[in-house]
Amino acid sequence: MSITDAIRDYAQNKVEHIHLDYPRIIEVHVILDVEKHRHLAEIVLHCANHITIEADHECDDMYAAIDGVIAKITRQMRKYKTKMLRNHRPRRTEPQHFDEHVLHVDETFEEHAESEPKHVHTEQTVVKQLFVDEAVLQLEMAANRQFVVFLNAKTEKLNIVQRRRDGTYGLIELTVPDLKK
């Protein structure tokens, strides 16, 4: 849709007041869409510590949709901030860095498996030391992520929290076998 100056100013004014609740916002994306009589407003916040908070609201009026999405994102941010302040525990160690590498498939295997992907995306990430409830909270705040890899602060083992299809969360505890035997 074409954005009028009034709608742009209204959205910017509303977004500028969000930082009062959560001051570590790095980047904000406001997405506005109109489909027949449906007005959709979506906000994606990129905050410090790789936290992404998303919300959307659909209404008959664009201004009401902007107000609704601002209310939703503000509730999510307050919930997150309250949980973090209530559950904040001092860390014993610095986060550990792990590298993810692409495994190369040898040519003889490629002849038999032509449907396999030839390139796999490689990415490096910092594995933070978290408690399980903090990892679940990060997964709740990022609607587009299916899992969080973290170093369990209680057991000091590498863990994965995953979002399941039924809406629950699963915890995977990774153990490394003793290769010296």
Secondary structure, DSSP 8 states (H G I E B T S, - for coil): ----HHHHHHHHHHHHTGGGT-S-EEEEEEEEEEETTEEEEEEEEEEGGGEEEEEEEEESSHHHHHHHHHHHHHHHHHHHHHHHHHH----SS--EEE--------HHHHHH-TTS-S------EEE-EE-HHHHHHHHHH-TT-SEEEEEETTT-SEEEEEE-TTS-EEEEE-----TT-
